[in-house]
Amino acid sequence: MSESTLRLFFALPCPREQAAAICRWRDEQALQGRPVPPQNLHLTLAFLGAQPADCLAGLQRLAADLDCPAFELTLDRLITLGKGFICLQPSAPPPALDYLAAALRAQLATLGLVLDSRPFLPHLTLTRHGHERVHGHSPAFGWTVDRFVLFVSETTAQGARYRELGSWPLRASGTTVTAVPD
């Protein structure tokens, strides 16, 4: 990837206290695979992949224009996705989470960015490259989601590092979401 290309994604960052609690629990479970570092824990809203660096201003404007409510997120289900991604997932995703992901996807389409056609599947990856399939309940890990972030993924000698390029607040709770945008 050239210096003028960035590997980008919009996500919900996991708060530091919750990340520490999740990693303690994960490590006690002796889950297979390579653990995701606490500072990299997040829930992806939209993976953009390699994008030209000059698209950042447009992405930042798009994010600033989104109007979505804050919400409570609870991750309480342990699943394995794809080829060995052991993850936490909400057993009941809040409507505001689906709304935020759909609104972001719709706005990205107006910029000509076509995302993966698979349906949104909210999850927080705990380990990568696990060889076992795990499913079941986990302790409930939750927080108030009051912002979303544009991250760049950078490769370092220690592995991937996710760096914030921008953060946008969600509006105060008390408003409800009635429909997911098309």
C-alpha positions, 0 to 999 in steps of 0.5 A, a space after each residue: 500500500 502506498 503512502 497516499 493510500 490508507 486502510 480505513 474503517 468506521 467503528 465504535 471504539 471500546 472504552 478503556 475500562 471495558 477493553 481491560 475487563 473484556 481482555 481479562 475475561 478472554 484470557 481466563 477462557 484460554 481461547 485459541 488464536 492470536 489475541 487482539 490487543 486491548 487498544 485495538 478492540 472495536 466494533 466495525 460499522 463500515 470497513 472501507 479498505 484501501 482508500 486514497 488519502 485525499 478522500 479524508 476530508 470528504 469522509 470527515 464531512 460525511 461523518 459530521 453530517 450523520 445524526 444518530 442517537 447515543 445508545 447502550 450496547 451490551 455484548 453478551 454472546 460468544 461466537 466464531 466468525 469466518 476463519 477463526 475470528 472469535 468474537 463477542 456479539 450483542 444478542 439483541 442489537 439496539 435499533 440505534 446501532 443498526 440505524 447508525 451502520 445503515 446511515 453510514 453505509 447510505 452516506 458512503 454510497 453517495 461518495 461512490 464507496 461501495 461496501 461489502 454486500 453482506 448484511 451488517 453483523 455487529 461483533 467485537 473480535 477477541 482473537 484471530 486465527 483460532 482453530 476451534 468453533 465457539 458459541 454461547 453466552 458470555 458475561 455482559 460487557 456494556 457501555 454507552 455508545 456516544 461517539 463513532 470514529 474513523 480509524 486508519 489501520 497501520 502495520 507496525 513491527 508489533 502488529 496492526 495499530 488502529 489510529 483515530 483520524 476523527 471522532 464524532 458525537 452521537 446525540 444525547 439519549 432520549 430520542 428513538 430510532 423508528 426506521 433504518 435508512 435505505 
